[in-house]
Amino acid sequence: MPPRQVIDVIEARKNRSRRHTFLLYGHTRAGKTRFAGTFPRPVFVSEFSEHGYETLVSMNPEAFYEPARAPQVYPISSSGEFWERWGEIKAQVAKDPDKYWTLVVDSLKFYADGFRAASEQAQVASPTRTKGVDRRAVYGDLEMHLRYVMLTVHNEWPGNVVWTALAKDPDVEKGTAGGAMIGGATDKIAPARCDFYWYQQQNPGTGLHEVHTAGFGPYPGGGRDEGKVPSPLTMAHPLLGATYRDFEGALFGSHRVTR
């Protein structure tokens, strides 16, 4: 039998063409970054000040799609830096298509916050501006910009795309459900642009990080899987938490050959 690392690469290449787009949302420390780190050959574009990417350092390598291949991280401190890193990553993939197979933007919420802050500052600094910040214009610009960002990435990236976002709580008085917290109308539009929209939480009883692939209480979710993927996602190895392998096994029927 070939070594496990060779089997991992063969399986990963076989499934690379099965590309999907994901929007993972949840409250702080719900396990979004950890779960995204289990995807095939992930490269992260992560907001520097949020430090969520540090989760990847402490992960058990057995949770990675290829245990010998840890996720790579490109930290950014502004929305403008995203495009610099995007260009660098695409150039590397153009030279070596096997280098990265999953792009993770961690997180869309912090990217949106950075863009919104820059837009507000631009209005304040404008010499022709006589009033305060026009927030309607800011959110209009944000919605159009995020549409451009998501469509560009989805159209140009050859593999899986994972966006993460914080969760907003339901508003009982207004009768509104929870959901991804991104900014403005994008909260409702972004999920429709992705194949899978999943809510994550750390189970208060077991401490395990759960991935809810369908609606969970007031938190919506779902995907284009025709009901094949259970909710919460069944964990083959609970001590490792939910992984991409669990999703892959449920949807495609492929499982890792273990020792």
Order of alpha helices (4+ residues) and beta strands (2+ residues): alpha-beta-alpha-beta-alpha-beta-alpha-beta-alpha-alpha-beta-beta-alpha-beta-beta-beta-alpha
